[in-house]
Amino acid sequence: MTSLLNDVIILFAGNSGDGIQFLGKKLSDTCTSSGNYISTLSDFTAEIRAGFSGVKIHISNKHISYTGEKYDVLVVMNAFLFKKYLNKLKVGGIIIADISGFNKKQLKLAGYLENTLKKYTVFCLNISSSLYKKKIKINNKKCFLFKNMFVLGFLCWLYNFSIKKPVFLSKKENKLNLKILKYGYFFVKKKYFYTEKYRIFYYKKKSGRYRNLNGNECISLGMIAACKKANINMFYSWYPITPASEIFNNISKYGIKTFQAEDEISAITSAIGASYSGNLGVTGTSGPGMSLKQEGLGLCFMLELPLVVINVQRAGPSTGLPTKTEQSDLMQAFYGRHGECPIPILASKSPSNCFYISFIACKIAIEYMTPVIILSDGYLANSYETCKLPKGKDLNKIKVNYNYKNYKLPYERNKNGIRFWVPPGNRGYENIIGGLEKENLTGNVSSEEENHEFMIKNRHKKINKLKNYLPFKKINIGKKKGKLLILSWGSTYGCITEAVKKLIIKGYSVSSMHIEYIYPFPNGIKDIIYNFDKILIPEINNGQLSNIIREKFLISPIALNKIKGITFTVSDILNKVYQVL
């Protein structure tokens, strides 16, 4: 018997080294190729083989942006994690336990699984110790390396995913993986033939190419698309740091010129050099590296060259929790540089949105001749989503300011106050490179007081004019006036959207507004904020946007802060709203 489902949430939990992240990625690829939408959430410790690893996958028949709280299936590799995650498994849910990961004292728990948990459907499997050894010739010490593929086969049978054409296995992944995948599939088919099967119903999607991508991959593709649209080359300079390093891996696949610098300062200054020569310089990092790049950002702002700096935020300060997510670098992006140095700031709200944010960031950097900061975070970087990327013809044009033939001096400006881009080698347009103040029009070094103030005002005016370029801000969900506005930025978008939908259905006077363009704020925000009695700002930090909103709009927002290295849940938002209203 096969039951049709609208969605299902699966949690995988095991030790670091059990291949849990690989398993989650391959299952999400399988779901995407089968026509379903997916959203994932990864969780793992910084230790290689001393901690735990987990992946939650929400599979649905419609587009989703939230992985949910409770899950329908718990796949667990040891007793400790079983105890930890059982409380959020739905009643009537499925438990798939690999008891070969339980030690002798914990084997009693296996009996407990089989005999006591009557409200769940339980599959106790001894994958490493018995199943592999009997049927497939694998070295005893390597059995645990392949049990993730057995579980994938098990789930493919349970949820009717085809394994005839395993598009989720690449050529580099050896035949043994495929053999074990099929073994898991047919093992459950033979041994548990009486078990009810499931299939996730899916609607026919709009035509287009759908891909299973995480935030780092979407950032990479967005920047590549922008450079193609502008018809210029990109230069990516980086220094390894979690969780931003994957951006380099993705970009290098497409033949982009890359450079691994000896430190973060060299990474940003080499990217500035690339921009000076007529390429788009890009550099990616996380919180600690962003601190070291601040002087370089000031230099690029002074030179008025395009530069994109990606900050994939993580929990800090210092090394902090490098594999955990946090929104802790907003104040740094606003105020981290010395002197008067306003730089545009954009923040992604979902893995697929990372594509558009990085594309627009490159467009702003090129057209406004300024460095731009992109704020992502560890959750977005490692989470996968079903993405339909646009075709090149559907993307906005990017105009490069190469029209130096219409001007006479290197620091002359157009009507928007933007200087043109003159790559070196053009006679008559030579200008001095460096962080010293520029003389208006010529770009020569100047310490004259009136000129310094004039240039400061000029650069501010150029950035402030971005407001007219950005889309007018509107309410995301709800009415334009009401009792409570939930104001958000970054990766909190998904759970807040789900929470507000539920609150509106229950009759609460609640609306939500999400900010993607954080500096300068787009037009329309002020009017929306003043139309509500109370403003609630949930953040994965200690209230950074709350402080900025208080300063800019002279109101006292209610802060909801979570600083545990994990994202908000819908329950977190609902409980706070009940308290406030």
Steps between C-alpha positions, in 0.01 A plus 500: 500500500632846405383816680522843336656779707521876453831522682735314731779612733796268556780546756833318461723487807833326545862542597735720302643260244174306447441682171186673625553819296570293188184299563293817540640647180433187296145464630424865423641450148276195464192697607575789265549264205170331589307827476473602866605819678747474786643712778780377725668596825847371591649481847846374588781556746841642419674171587569260212416168671429596859160662471163442337355591164137558407291592196130580492326479162152633430360345180182658367270528199529880502771761545615520862741722691493335843611154611242466777537407866372147553587226256329194357808278470800469732806325357745455786840332526553482878306494828613840625358678197187285516429629850584856396266520200213264585295770674442685171392196300130513415272238652462223244834592345768263369826412676786347301775407745838351417561302819853412388582850625382413852754359747429198725344704779278673251375185332224494759376813332455303181265267680328803641457623144341177381280421798395827661461768233162384376398848385775496233590280205846369587765345275800367693785432259843357570651643184874491557523180702267268315344624176813613322718209605257235383423631154768743392876454531627800696790526739366487857666833583331670206144377554390817679609714204219364282204465735370840391447363149311203643268739685451701180389185318270416791331842476477485120290186534292640787413821312488362146804679362637325194856365502499384137672821392684629807569853373610588852813284469782653297754309292766560763298315763601137463285203405505372856279790611243410235519133593432575867223744407321225307566253778327728752210547262439130438578401859202694635289384206561135588517508880229760566268417210195559720600858586287787381672709233468872435524738209518877519246642260641779280344760278629564153763773523535788260740428218864566573810341644472427871811434705575399856735774624621644828564866579872493421433345159233760421732785600764363262258467209352845561840668477595303189171599335561867587846499343365331189227764480753780542743332260794530740721244671477409867796450732430313825757534777458318830657359812353170633238547773184315606226522372600713198764272347246312287446813290853464365440131420187589303650794311812307398283244317405763242849608401496827694842638587556438872776571749556352845677774694729460801257694724174695495669836441678370192173349379312831496788713371566263210128517415526882502795472261289287269225764503754772422607303193142476366373173653242458773689420819317270743608361835316273745548444871327467837498715815867477609622558144257790456670678787831484315347625175364827642798718409495356149132590472587858592773505235264375228234750607757780468612378158135467391547163336252209479552222755272233648575366849303194617468443874356155581433570866566253779482504879773709664684693628849381407489139378176453693287218360627474141238248384202674662289778352455854629407848374772662703680719244234757412645774721845422361369543145342834595770652718810280475717744303675813619411836351190588299465183295139399420484178297185336355390188693277223362380191686370170359177356638509144362740271310335575163487873580880495533513491118304823459674680786846423362391601149362833623805558721725466195271730301515768770878466538557539125245771427565707815877444517501397865577200718188305604456263796287184474387350832420130489536256790584140585138386478452636147845384390439134586124472438368364170190615318326421172601795281381608160769736376405763240623500142761754404255697286272549802769664715539878518768663291818620669655818362876536543622859536767482231392820324824681568512648150227744603705627793832674542607412855505166693281618792232678302150373577176436318163644603471243783835600645671180384849518359576299190719191490833554324717187484874573501667565166277785381713805426387818670294327766780395735422548868682430824398178678492495878301575812590869525219744430438574132474838343169551327509423126873427471535231765830644616596488869346794686512608867296815439222536761218614271577226248491230770157605620374530143619148414349353818162656412530389140560135588215504752267652243587229248412219743181672619376523140477120505165547676349614172641192326367248753139370480248685719452304822167329560343268755579133438196345668202666667339844499674837471383605848453298816602422856828321432761505224764227498809650340771256390819464300713208382424133556213557746269559202372144461381428854358854544300466179349170619426645845324811363284288270381298801439812709291666229288184465440516878383861468799688641578849368854415388701583188857434394760699308834354397800720417746379236658841430629599841711802410380734383146414607267511198221755481174404669634341820435805718133528403439129562665502843293796621175326397529236775456521877794268573806376310649156573847422364617134527876459449763232553712749695464730801283762328715665232228598252284608795768753599533627143121540459484680835770740386366562148126529574490605870274215610541224759462163326451177694802276457475121478854365515635147470874445538533121511656439160166373366215658308158607626205264492141595423416431866758758610327766293146397596574494874654847489206643304253351751699666777515838324132509400 
